[in-house]
């Protein structure tokens, strides 16, 4: 199960007005995902990157039945909730909390925010979709209140079908998120410079 092992960067929570939670992909590290921060317009943010146990948030594909990925999936979602609680305890409101993630971390990001839909600061999901062998609408609650969400993905991608990205987009829109999806032909399983520019333009605006 996941321990609360957080890497911090940027401003201290006590001094920041905005915070960004960064979630790495399978086989990655908190340091890996934090290395994106110089490329994002987050210089005045507190940055918090949790580290997954054994470098994976859950053992199987995000398209597996959720029960197959337990108890790891619930542990990961609980960990993110705990990080959010730490940020709000420091006096930063939900509308000033941002999220970004890549691959497995992007899936986990989208799953968490949609289970706790409210007016967040913004979300940049690099190659991800909502988790499960199907979309479990009963797991999702709340209203995004216009939260901006960017999802970038490749067509094709070896792990994340475009059809799941599109289904996730539709569900987020139903809950009043302002969603922008950009599909990149044959980009591969990576984060492109254009995706970072899109995130800066749409999400991390000054």
C-alpha positions, 0 to 999 in steps of 0.5 A: 500500500502507498506510504505518504512519501511526498517530494516538494518543490516551488514555494513552501505551502505556507507562502504559496497562494496556489498549489500543484499536485503532480502524479508520475506514471508507472515505473516513474518517480516523483522526481521525474514528474517534478522535472516538468515544472520548469516547463510549466508556468508554475513558478509561484506555486507550491509543488507536491509530487507523491511517490508510488510504492514500487513506482506504480499506483496500481498493478494492472491496466487502468482498463481492468475492472477496478476490483482487480487493482485493489487495494492499490487504487483506493490507497492511491486515491486516499493518498491524493485526498490526504495531500489535498487536505494538507494543502487546504489546511495551509489555507489554499482553497480548492479553486487554487489547487491544480493537478497534472499527471502522465499516463498512469498518473494522468488516469489517477488524476482524472479519476480523483478529480471526477470522484470529487468534482468541484471548482478546482484550479485546473487539470492537465492530464497527459495521456489518460482517462477515467479508470475501469473496464467501463465508466462507473458513473455511480463513483462520480459526484459533484460539479466542476463549476467550470474547472479547465481540464486539458487532456492530450493523447496520441492516436494510437497509444499503446495503453490509452485508447482514444475512445476512453479519452473521449468517453472521459471528456464527455463525462467531465463535460456533463459535470460542467468541466471546461474540457479541451482534448487534443489528439496527436497522430502517432505521437507515441507514449510521451509528453510533447512540447505542444502539450506543455504549451497547451497546458500553459495556455489553458491551465497555468495562466498567470 
